[in-house]
Amino acid sequence: MGTRRAESTLDNIVCTHDFRINCSDCRLNSICLPIALEAHDIDRLDNIIQRSKPLRKGEHVYRESEPFTSVFAVRSGSVKAYKITGDGKEQITGFYFPGELLGVDGIAYYRHSVSAKALETAAVCEIPFKRLEELSTTLPSLQRHFFKLMSQEITQDQQLITLLSKNSAEQRIASLLLSISARSARLKLSATSFRLPMSRTDIGNYLGLTVETVSRIFSRLQKAGLLDVENKEIRMLEIDKVRKMAGI
């Protein structure tokens, strides 16, 4: 168990929560930054990025309806985005992991359309959007890279629609596990051993399932030999069968 935890914990392997780290030193720079940026250009970008002390679990990055001023890159930990429905309930709209961008929902109307808060201790880089726009005019590769990150955000929204269109609860959970697997692999971590930072309740909320259904399916997948589940630690033993279950 100790080995699995060491292999799959993004906080320790990818980046520390140290808010004093800069872009050049960050182990996520190959994901966050355009490859074409020269060292002095990275320094220019680094100068506009604001880093605060890590967020504790439950603390907000921003709240729904707040004025939009910045986009944010997750450096360590994880964040969930959610909306408050008409009856006052929380509806989760996405999960964000190291190297991923959030906050672009506010660009269109200059206000955030969702809230975002830490699922666990998390560090984020705040990038003032006006200064990012100004810098992008002189660094075309940065502008292209930002568009790429925005495209990934749109793709994730489309993936949610696809997830919720799946006929069975098994398909939805299998698809979510494969999405997290792919994102772990993008960070040069294991695609088959990872930690789920969100609770079973959050998973159910996101996928439109009850927490009882989520727990039952995880138990079923474990009994079938497809997964090894220990609390939030997941090891995919038969990833091809999980893909088949998801209809991929």
C-alpha positions in Angstrom: 0.0 0.0 0.0 2.8 2.4 0.8 4.3 1.9 -2.6 1.0 2.4 -4.4 0.4 5.6 -2.5 3.9 6.9 -3.3 3.4 6.1 -7.0 0.0 7.7 -7.3 0.0 10.8 -5.1 0.2 13.8 -7.5 1.0 16.2 -4.7 4.4 14.6 -3.9 5.5 13.5 -7.4 4.4 16.3 -9.6 4.9 19.4 -7.5 5.1 20.6 -4.0 2.6 23.0 -2.5 5.4 25.6 -2.2 3.9 28.9 -3.5 7.4 30.4 -4.0 8.2 28.0 -6.9 8.5 29.7 -10.3 7.6 28.5 -13.8 11.2 27.5 -14.7 11.4 25.3 -11.6 7.9 23.8 -11.7 7.8 20.2 -12.8 4.6 20.9 -14.7 6.2 23.5 -17.0 6.3 21.0 -19.9 2.5 20.8 -19.7 1.6 24.3 -18.8 4.0 26.2 -21.0 4.5 26.3 -24.8 7.6 24.3 -25.8 8.6 27.2 -28.1 9.0 29.7 -25.2 12.6 30.8 -24.6 14.0 31.3 -21.1 13.6 35.0 -21.1 10.0 34.7 -22.3 9.2 32.3 -19.5 10.5 34.9 -17.1 8.1 37.4 -18.6 5.2 35.0 -18.1 6.4 34.2 -14.6 6.3 37.9 -13.7 2.6 38.1 -14.2 1.6 34.9 -12.4 0.4 35.3 -8.8 0.9 32.5 -6.4 -0.6 32.4 -2.9 -0.4 29.9 -0.1 -2.0 26.6 -0.7 -5.8 26.3 -0.4 -7.1 24.0 2.3 -9.8 21.4 1.5 -13.1 23.3 0.9 -11.6 26.7 0.3 -12.7 28.4 -2.9 -10.6 29.5 -5.9 -13.5 31.6 -7.0 -17.3 31.6 -6.6 -20.2 31.7 -9.0 -21.2 35.2 -10.2 -17.9 36.8 -9.0 -16.3 39.2 -11.5 -13.9 37.4 -13.8 -10.4 38.7 -13.7 -8.1 35.7 -13.9 -7.7 32.1 -15.1 -6.0 29.6 -12.8 -3.7 26.6 -13.4 -3.7 23.8 -10.8 -0.2 23.2 -9.6 -0.8 20.5 -7.0 -3.8 18.8 -5.4 -7.2 18.9 -7.1 -10.2 21.2 -7.5 -13.9 20.7 -8.3 -16.2 23.1 -10.2 -19.9 23.2 -9.3 -23.1 25.2 -9.7 -25.8 25.8 -7.2 -29.1 24.6 -8.7 -32.5 26.4 -8.4 -33.3 24.3 -5.3 -30.1 25.2 -3.6 -28.2 22.0 -4.2 -24.6 21.6 -5.5 -24.2 20.2 -9.0 -20.6 19.2 -9.8 -19.5 20.2 -13.4 -15.9 19.1 -13.4 -12.7 18.0 -11.7 -9.3 19.6 -12.3 -5.9 18.1 -11.7 -2.3 19.4 -11.9 -1.5 21.1 -15.2 -5.1 21.8 -16.0 -6.7 25.3 -16.5 -9.9 26.5 -14.9 -11.8 29.8 -14.7 -12.2 30.2 -18.5 -16.0 29.9 -17.9 -15.9 33.6 -16.9 -14.4 35.0 -20.2 -17.7 35.3 -22.1 -19.7 37.5 -19.6 -16.9 38.7 -17.3 -18.4 36.7 -14.4 -17.8 33.2 -13.3 -20.6 30.8 -14.2 -19.5 28.2 -11.7 -17.7 28.0 -8.4 -14.4 26.2 -7.8 -13.1 24.8 -4.6 -10.3 22.6 -3.4 -11.0 18.9 -3.0 -7.9 18.6 -0.9 -4.9 20.8 -0.1 -4.2 22.4 -3.4 -1.9 25.0 -5.0 -3.0 27.1 -7.9 -1.3 29.7 -10.1 -3.5 32.8 -10.8 -2.9 34.4 -14.1 -4.5 37.9 -14.5 -6.4 37.6 -17.8 -5.8 41.2 -19.0 -2.0 40.8 -18.5 -2.1 37.4 -20.2 -3.8 39.0 -23.2 -1.2 41.8 -23.4 1.6 39.3 -23.1 0.1 37.0 -25.8 0.2 39.8 -28.4 4.0 39.7 -28.2 4.3 35.9 -27.7 2.2 34.1 -30.4 3.2 30.7 -29.1 1.7 31.6 -25.7 -1.5 32.6 -27.4 -1.7 29.4 -29.3 -1.0 27.4 -26.2 -3.7 29.2 -24.3 -6.2 28.4 -27.0 -5.1 24.8 -26.8 -5.8 24.8 -23.0 -9.2 26.4 -23.7 -9.9 23.7 -26.2 -9.2 21.0 -23.6 -11.7 22.7 -21.3 -14.3 22.5 -24.0 -13.5 18.9 -24.6 -13.9 18.1 -21.0 -17.4 19.7 -21.1 -18.2 17.5 -24.1 -16.9 14.5 -22.2 -19.4 15.2 -19.3 -22.3 15.3 -21.8 -21.1 12.0 -23.2 -20.7 10.5 -19.7 -24.2 11.5 -18.7 -25.6 10.0 -22.0 -24.2 6.6 -21.2 -27.0 4.1 -20.6 -25.7 2.3 -17.6 -24.0 3.4 -14.3 -21.2 0.9 -15.1 -20.4 2.7 -18.3 -20.4 6.1 -16.6 -18.0 5.0 -13.9 -15.7 3.1 -16.3 -15.6 6.3 -18.5 -14.7 8.5 -15.5 -11.9 6.1 -14.5 -10.5 6.0 -18.0 -10.5 9.8 -18.1 -8.6 10.1 -14.8 -6.2 7.3 -16.1 -5.5 9.3 -19.3 -4.9 12.5 -17.3 -2.5 10.7 -14.9 -0.6 9.4 -17.9 -0.3 12.9 -19.3 1.5 13.8 -16.1 4.0 11.0 -16.8 2.5 9.0 -13.9 0.9 5.5 -13.9 -2.2 5.1 -16.1 -3.3 2.1 -14.0 -2.5 3.2 -10.4 -3.9 6.4 -9.1 -5.8 8.1 -6.3 -9.3 9.4 -6.5 -9.3 12.7 -4.7 -13.1 13.0 -4.8 -15.5 11.2 -2.5 -18.0 8.6 -3.7 -20.7 11.2 -3.1 -18.9 13.7 -5.4 -18.6 11.0 -8.1 -22.3 10.2 -7.9 -23.2 13.9 -8.0 -21.0 14.4 -11.1 -22.3 11.2 -12.9 -26.0 11.5 -11.9 -25.9 8.4 -9.7 -26.6 7.7 -6.0 -23.7 7.1 -3.7 -25.0 3.6 -3.0 -24.9 2.9 -6.8 -21.3 4.2 -7.0 -20.1 2.1 -4.1 -21.9 -1.0 -5.4 -20.3 -0.7 -8.8 -16.8 -0.3 -7.4 -17.4 -3.4 -5.3 -18.7 -5.2 -8.4 -15.6 -4.2 -10.5 -13.3 -5.3 -7.7 -15.0 -8.7 -7.3 -14.8 -9.2 -11.1 -11.0 -8.6 -10.9 -11.0 -5.4 -13.0 -10.0 -3.1 -10.2 -8.2 -3.3 -6.9 -9.8 -0.7 -4.6 -8.5 0.4 -1.2 -10.3 3.5 0.0 -9.4 6.1 -2.6 -6.5 4.2 -4.1 -7.4 2.6 -7.4 -5.4 0.0 -9.4 -6.8 -1.0 -12.8 -6.0 -4.7 -13.2 -7.8 -5.1 -16.6 -7.8 -1.8 -18.3 -8.8 -3.2 -21.7 -11.9 -4.7 -20.0 -12.7 -1.4 -18.4 -12.5 0.2 -21.9 -14.8 -2.4 -23.3 -17.2 -1.7 -20.4 -17.1 2.0 -21.2 -17.9 1.3 -24.9 -14.5 2.5 -26.1 
